[in-house]
Amino acid sequence: MLGDGKLVGYKVKGSGQNTDLDVWREVFIDHPGAKMGHDLQPDYTKPGHVLLTDSKGVYSYDVNSNRQVIGEPIWAKGRVKSIARHPTTKEYVWVVGSPDTGEMGTKVSIGKDLGAPTEERGWSDARFYKARIFSPAYE
């Protein structure tokens, strides 16, 4: 789960009607201001890593580490609504919310470096919120 300034991992316990979730790990996102989580996706180029976005940026987290705080973003950009990374080309795909409203963006950006798209797809009255890469081979 991502939100309220933290990333929370859960373990499933029990079975059948007695299935429940226990908090496995709680990791805090350290920056001033609003901490509204937007997206959480596996980093298809780094097994065991996730990419996440919140109000202030894009972050990478190694779920096998013992880090309790996520600090520096890999891209300090506000309003990033979604992030994903292609397993073969290593290109990122992302959506940034409208500069006017902060809501949905008008384009999907693609590039090897965050913030430096080599391609953008969209149109002036388009409304994008999530961009995804589907990879059935990811483990």
N, C-alpha and C positions, 0 to 999 in steps of 0.2 A: 504494500500500500504506500502511496506517496501523497503527502499533504501535511498541512500544519507544521511545516518546517522539518519534517522527518520522513525517512524511508524505513518502513517496518516490514520485516520478513516474518512469515509464520510457518509453523510446522503443523501438519495434520496429525491429530491423535484420535485414538478410538476407532470404531467402525460402526457401520450401519446407522441406526438411530442415535448412537452415542458418539458420532463423529463430531469433533470440535477442533478449534484452532488455538494454538499456544503461540505467544510471541517468541520468536527465535532470536531476533536481533532488532535493535532499534538504533538507527544512525541519524544523527542530527545534521541538518544543513545550516552552516554557519555564515550568515550575512545579515546585515541590518535590513529592516523593512519587511514588507509582506513576503510570506513564504508559501505561496500557493502552488502546489504541484500541478503540472500539466501532463507530462508524459513519462512513461517508464517502459523501456524496450531492451531486449538483449542486444549487446554489441556483437554482431555476427562475425566480427574480425578477431575478437578476443574472448575465448571461452571463459565463463565465470565472471564476466564483466557486464554491467548494465549501463545504459545511457539514460539519464533523466533530465527533465527540464522543470524549472520553476520560474517564478516571477523575475528572477535576476539573471538566469543563465542556463547553460547546458553543462552537465557534470558527468563524469565517468566514475563508477564505483566497482571495485573488485569484491564480489560477495564472499570470497574465500579469505579476505583479509580480516583483521580484527579492528580496523579503523572504526572509531565511534563517532567521528565527525567528518562530514564532507565539506571541504573548505573552498579551495580555488576552483572556479569553473574552467572547463576546457574552452568555453566561449562565453564571455561576459556580455550577453545580449538578452535584453528583456523581451517578454512576450513570445518566446519560442513555444509554439503550441505542440509541435511534434518533432521527433528526431528518430532517425533509423540509419543503419549503415549496411551497405551491401557486402556480403561475405567474400566475393571474388574481386570486384573492382575497388573495394574499400571506399567507395563514394558515400558521402552522407546525403540524405534527403531530409529536408526540413520545411516547416511552415512557420512563418513569423506573423503574428497578429497585426491587424491594421494599426498604423501609427495614429490614426484619428480616434479610434474607439477601443483599441486593444483586443477587439473581438477577432473573428476569423480573418485569415489573410486572403489576398487575391491571387497568390501564386504559390507553387511548390518549387523550391530551389534544390539544385543538385550540384554537388562539387566535392572534390577531395579534401578541400580545406573549408572549415566552417566559416561562414561569412563571405566567402569568395566563390559564388556559384559559377559554374561553367555553363549551366543551362538553367532556365527558368520556364515553367509552364503555368499558364493561367491567363486571365483576362481581367479587365477593369471591374466588372461587376461579379466576378467569381467569388465564391466563399469556400475556403478550405480550412479545415481544422486539424485533420490528421493525415499524414502521409505515411505509407507503410511499404516495407519490403517483405515479401513472402518467401521464405526459404524452407522447404520441407526437409532439407538435409541438416538443418541446425540441430545440435544436441546440447 
